[in-house]
Amino acid sequence: MRRPLFNAVRILLSAAILFLLLRKLQIGSPSAILLNAKSGVAVTIVPVMISWYLAGLKWRFVQPVTRRLTVQQSIKNTLIGLTYGYLLPGGQLMGEIGKYMHTRLDMVRREGLAASIILDKIIGFVALTLVGAVGALADAQAPVFVRNISVSLTIAGLFYILTMTVLPLRKAIRAGAASLFSFLRIKKMSALYDTMFPEYPRPHDILSCFGVSIVYQLTIGGIVYLLAQNVSVALPVTRLLWIWGIVGIVQSLPISYGGLGVRELSFVFLLSLYGVTGSSALSLSLNIYLLLLIGACIGTILIVIDVLKKRNGYRRVKT
């Protein structure tokens, strides 16, 4: 009962924020919006496809060494994750769970699979804050508190990467955490810590995932920049990098339906600091959501294909 109620609250929150924004802002006629969206997709389709490839590649590095998916399978399950995260009301957390469930069907060995998905998410978050911090430090007009927070998050994230790449330090942290949680009798925290600091990822795999994650976030920043130019938001790319860093974190919070509403509100507020009209900021955010929906629709098609293949295979076995 709690899950449906929570999802209903998130859907209502997203709908309410979008309704208020659309009521207050003038974003043009439906035909103009459609034309704008088409041109936005046209100028970003290549980098978007590159981002799908990078998303599958970076996740593959932290998958269990004993049974890794191919890059194509990783891309497929990443797109399926978009379906659960942006078409269904579960949010990004549900997207990760959906990716896990479908990946299990492709892997013989499942040990460490959940840890690999969580690791990919954490390393991606560190890369996002790092790219955002570089953008904020390079932007002379970035608010001071944004610089301070982004630098603090980046330092914490880089320390996590350090603990994962220096094996003696990782083992010491695991041993210390295990002793502490055992003493406090907190079994759930111990399991969570084992997931965040697993034994299997090799240091060079962590670094490879981190490096690809940075390239991935820069690609996403490039997509946001191209879409911003398409809707006449003429801001330097460094400014858009830190703005997207904040928006990316906000939209990942499990308080809305696929980030709808909170993403648009964040863009409208942050871009208004630099004289961008609310209608342009809203158009930029909706174009970003359209690209996410394209990936989610492809993921839906892949799910349907998998279901049909299994059904046909079951019929053949039965006959």
C-alpha positions as CSV (number, residue, x, y, z in Angstrom):
1,M,0.0,0.0,0.0
2,R,2.9,2.4,0.8
3,R,4.5,2.1,-2.7
4,P,1.3,3.0,-4.7
5,L,0.6,5.8,-2.4
6,F,4.1,7.1,-2.6
7,N,4.1,6.9,-6.4
8,A,0.7,8.7,-6.5
9,V,2.1,11.5,-4.4
10,R,5.1,11.9,-6.7
11,I,3.0,12.0,-9.8
12,L,0.7,14.6,-8.2
13,L,3.8,16.7,-7.2
14,S,5.2,16.6,-10.8
15,A,1.8,17.4,-12.3
16,A,1.3,20.3,-9.9
17,I,4.7,21.9,-10.6
18,L,4.3,21.5,-14.3
19,F,0.8,22.9,-14.2
20,L,2.0,26.0,-12.3
21,L,5.0,26.5,-14.6
22,L,2.9,26.1,-17.8
23,R,0.2,28.4,-16.4
24,K,2.7,31.1,-15.5
25,L,5.1,30.9,-18.5
26,Q,4.3,31.3,-22.2
27,I,6.1,28.6,-24.2
28,G,4.4,29.1,-27.5
29,S,1.9,27.1,-29.6
30,P,1.9,23.3,-29.7
31,S,3.2,23.4,-33.3
32,A,6.1,25.7,-32.4
33,I,6.9,23.4,-29.4
34,L,6.9,20.4,-31.7
35,L,9.1,22.1,-34.3
36,N,11.5,23.2,-31.6
37,A,11.7,19.6,-30.2
38,K,12.3,18.1,-33.6
39,S,15.2,20.5,-34.3
40,G,16.6,19.7,-30.8
41,V,16.5,16.0,-31.4
42,A,18.1,16.5,-34.9
43,V,21.2,18.4,-33.5
44,T,21.7,16.1,-30.6
45,I,20.9,12.6,-32.0
46,V,24.6,11.7,-32.5
47,P,25.9,12.7,-29.1
48,V,22.8,11.1,-27.5
49,M,23.7,7.8,-29.1
50,I,27.3,8.2,-28.0
51,S,26.1,8.8,-24.5
52,W,24.1,5.5,-24.6
53,Y,27.3,3.7,-25.6
54,L,29.3,5.4,-22.9
55,A,26.6,4.5,-20.3
56,G,26.8,0.8,-21.2
57,L,30.6,0.9,-21.4
58,K,31.2,2.5,-18.0
59,W,28.8,0.1,-16.3
60,R,30.5,-2.9,-17.9
61,F,33.9,-2.1,-16.2
62,V,32.5,-2.7,-12.7
63,Q,30.4,-5.8,-13.6
64,P,31.7,-9.1,-12.1
65,V,34.9,-10.1,-13.8
66,T,33.7,-13.7,-14.0
67,R,30.8,-13.0,-16.3
68,R,30.6,-9.6,-17.9
69,L,28.0,-8.6,-20.4
70,T,29.0,-7.5,-23.9
71,V,28.9,-3.8,-24.5
72,Q,25.7,-4.3,-26.6
73,Q,24.0,-6.1,-23.8
74,S,25.0,-3.4,-21.3
75,I,23.6,-0.7,-23.6
76,K,20.4,-2.7,-24.0
77,N,19.8,-3.0,-20.3
78,T,20.8,0.6,-19.7
79,L,18.0,1.7,-22.1
80,I,15.6,-0.7,-20.4
81,G,16.6,1.1,-17.1
82,L,15.4,4.3,-18.8
83,T,12.0,2.7,-19.4
84,Y,11.6,1.9,-15.7
85,G,13.0,5.3,-14.6
86,Y,11.2,7.7,-16.9
87,L,8.1,6.0,-18.3
88,L,7.0,4.2,-15.2
89,P,6.4,6.0,-11.9
90,G,9.2,4.3,-10.0
91,G,11.8,7.0,-10.7
92,Q,15.5,6.5,-11.2
93,L,15.7,4.0,-8.3
94,M,13.2,1.8,-10.1
95,G,15.2,2.2,-13.2
96,E,18.2,0.7,-11.5
97,I,16.1,-2.2,-10.2
98,G,14.6,-2.8,-13.6
99,K,18.1,-2.8,-15.1
100,Y,19.1,-5.3,-12.5
101,M,16.1,-7.6,-13.1
102,H,16.7,-7.7,-16.9
103,T,20.5,-8.1,-16.5
104,R,20.0,-11.2,-14.4
105,L,18.4,-12.9,-17.4
106,D,21.6,-12.3,-19.4
107,M,24.1,-13.3,-16.8
108,V,25.1,-16.8,-15.7
109,R,26.9,-15.6,-12.6
110,R,24.9,-13.0,-10.6
111,E,27.3,-12.4,-7.7
112,G,28.2,-8.8,-7.4
113,L,25.6,-7.7,-10.0
114,A,23.7,-5.4,-7.6
115,A,27.0,-4.0,-6.3
116,S,28.1,-3.2,-9.9
117,I,24.9,-1.2,-10.5
118,I,25.3,0.7,-7.3
119,L,29.0,1.3,-8.0
120,D,28.2,2.6,-11.4
121,K,25.7,5.0,-9.9
122,I,28.1,6.2,-7.2
123,I,31.0,6.7,-9.6
124,G,28.7,8.5,-12.1
125,F,27.7,10.8,-9.3
126,V,31.3,11.5,-8.4
127,A,32.0,12.3,-12.1
128,L,29.0,14.6,-12.3
129,T,30.1,16.6,-9.3
130,L,33.6,16.8,-10.6
131,V,32.6,18.1,-14.0
132,G,30.1,20.5,-12.3
133,A,32.8,21.7,-9.9
134,V,35.2,22.4,-12.8
135,G,32.5,24.3,-14.6
136,A,31.7,26.3,-11.4
137,L,35.4,27.2,-10.8
138,A,35.8,28.2,-14.5
139,D,32.7,30.4,-14.4
140,A,33.6,33.7,-12.8
141,Q,29.9,34.5,-12.2
142,A,29.0,31.2,-10.4
143,P,27.6,31.7,-6.9
144,V,30.2,31.2,-4.2
145,F,28.1,28.7,-2.3
146,V,27.8,26.6,-5.5
147,R,31.6,26.5,-5.8
148,N,32.0,25.6,-2.2
149,I,29.5,22.8,-2.2
150,S,30.6,21.4,-5.5
151,V,34.3,21.3,-4.4
152,S,33.4,19.7,-1.1
153,L,31.3,17.0,-2.9
154,T,34.1,16.4,-5.4
155,I,36.7,16.0,-2.6
156,A,34.5,13.4,-0.9
157,G,33.9,11.6,-4.2
158,L,37.6,11.5,-5.1
159,F,38.4,10.1,-1.7
160,Y,35.9,7.3,-2.4
161,I,37.6,6.6,-5.7
162,L,40.9,6.6,-3.9
163,T,39.7,4.0,-1.3
164,M,38.4,1.8,-4.2
165,T,41.7,1.9,-6.1
166,V,44.1,1.5,-3.2
167,L,43.5,-2.1,-2.2
168,P,45.1,-2.0,1.3
169,L,43.0,1.1,2.1
170,R,39.8,-0.6,0.8
171,K,40.5,-3.7,2.9
172,A,41.2,-1.6,6.0
173,I,37.9,0.3,5.5
174,R,36.0,-2.9,5.0
175,A,37.5,-4.5,8.1
176,G,36.9,-1.4,10.2
177,A,33.3,-1.0,9.0
178,A,32.6,-4.7,9.6
179,S,33.9,-4.5,13.1
180,L,32.0,-1.3,13.9
181,F,28.6,-2.5,12.5
182,S,29.1,-5.9,14.1
183,F,29.7,-4.2,17.5
184,L,26.6,-1.9,17.0
185,R,24.6,-4.9,15.6
186,I,23.5,-3.0,12.6
187,K,23.3,-5.8,9.9
188,K,21.6,-3.7,7.3
189,M,24.3,-1.0,7.3
190,S,26.9,-3.7,7.1
191,A,25.3,-5.2,4.0
192,L,25.1,-1.7,2.5
193,Y,28.7,-1.0,3.2
194,D,29.7,-4.4,1.6
195,T,27.8,-3.3,-1.5
196,M,29.5,0.1,-1.6
197,F,33.0,-1.3,-1.0
198,P,32.9,-4.8,-2.6
199,E,36.0,-6.9,-2.9
200,Y,35.9,-7.8,-6.6
201,P,36.4,-4.6,-8.7
202,R,40.1,-4.4,-9.8
203,P,41.7,-0.9,-9.3
204,H,42.1,-0.4,-13.0
205,D,38.5,-1.3,-13.6
206,I,37.4,1.4,-11.1
207,L,39.7,4.0,-12.8
208,S,38.4,3.0,-16.3
209,C,34.8,3.3,-15.1
210,F,35.6,6.7,-13.6
211,G,37.4,7.9,-16.7
212,V,34.5,6.9,-19.0
213,S,32.1,8.4,-16.5
214,I,33.8,11.8,-16.9
215,V,33.6,11.5,-20.7
216,Y,30.0,10.6,-20.4
217,Q,29.2,13.6,-18.2
218,L,31.0,15.9,-20.6
219,T,29.0,14.4,-23.4
220,I,25.8,15.1,-21.5
221,G,27.0,18.6,-20.9
222,G,27.6,19.0,-24.6
223,I,24.0,17.8,-25.3
224,V,22.7,20.4,-22.8
225,Y,24.8,23.1,-24.5
226,L,23.5,22.2,-28.0
227,L,19.9,22.1,-26.7
228,A,20.4,25.5,-25.0
229,Q,21.6,27.0,-28.2
230,N,18.6,25.6,-30.0
231,V,16.2,27.4,-27.6
232,S,18.2,30.7,-27.7
233,V,19.8,30.2,-24.3
234,A,23.2,31.8,-25.0
235,L,25.3,30.8,-21.9
236,P,28.9,29.6,-21.8
237,V,29.4,25.9,-21.6
238,T,31.1,26.1,-18.3
239,R,28.0,27.7,-16.7
240,L,25.8,25.1,-18.2
241,L,28.0,22.3,-16.8
242,W,27.5,23.4,-13.2
243,I,23.9,24.2,-13.7
244,W,23.3,20.7,-15.2
245,G,25.3,19.2,-12.2
246,I,22.8,20.7,-9.8
247,V,19.8,19.7,-12.0
248,G,21.1,16.2,-12.5
249,I,21.3,15.7,-8.7
250,V,17.9,17.2,-8.1
251,Q,16.1,15.1,-10.7
252,S,17.6,11.9,-9.3
253,L,15.9,12.5,-5.9
254,P,12.9,10.1,-5.5
255,I,10.3,12.9,-5.1
256,S,8.9,13.2,-8.5
257,Y,7.8,11.2,-11.6
258,G,10.9,10.8,-13.8
259,G,12.3,14.1,-12.5
260,L,9.4,16.0,-14.1
261,G,8.5,19.2,-12.4
262,V,11.6,19.4,-10.2
263,R,13.9,19.4,-13.2
264,E,11.9,22.1,-14.9
265,L,11.7,24.2,-11.8
266,S,15.4,23.9,-11.2
267,F,16.2,25.0,-14.7
268,V,13.8,28.0,-14.5
269,F,15.3,29.2,-11.2
270,L,19.0,28.7,-12.0
271,L,18.8,30.1,-15.5
272,S,16.8,33.1,-14.3
273,L,19.9,34.2,-12.3
274,Y,21.5,35.0,-15.7
275,G,18.5,36.7,-17.3
276,V,17.2,33.7,-19.2
277,T,13.4,33.8,-19.6
278,G,11.3,31.2,-17.9
279,S,9.8,30.0,-21.2
280,S,13.3,29.3,-22.7
281,A,14.4,27.5,-19.6
282,L,11.2,25.4,-19.6
283,S,11.7,24.6,-23.3
284,L,15.3,23.5,-22.6
285,S,14.2,21.2,-19.8
286,L,11.3,19.6,-21.8
287,N,13.7,19.0,-24.7
288,I,16.0,17.1,-22.3
289,Y,13.1,15.1,-21.1
290,L,12.1,14.3,-24.7
291,L,15.6,12.8,-25.3
292,L,15.2,10.7,-22.1
293,L,11.8,9.5,-23.4
294,I,13.3,8.5,-26.7
295,G,15.7,6.2,-24.9
296,A,12.9,4.9,-22.7
297,C,10.8,4.1,-25.7
298,I,13.6,2.1,-27.3
299,G,14.0,0.3,-24.0
300,T,10.3,-0.5,-24.1
301,I,10.7,-2.0,-27.5
302,L,13.6,-4.1,-26.3
303,I,11.5,-5.4,-23.3
304,V,8.7,-6.4,-25.7
305,I,11.2,-8.2,-27.9
306,D,12.6,-10.1,-24.9
307,V,9.1,-11.1,-23.8
308,L,8.2,-12.4,-27.3
309,K,11.4,-14.3,-27.5
310,K,10.8,-16.0,-24.2
311,R,7.2,-16.8,-25.1
312,N,8.2,-18.3,-28.4
313,G,11.0,-20.3,-26.7
314,Y,8.5,-21.6,-24.0
315,R,6.1,-22.7,-26.8
316,R,8.9,-24.6,-28.6
317,V,9.9,-26.4,-25.4
318,K,6.3,-27.2,-24.7
319,T,5.7,-28.7,-28.1
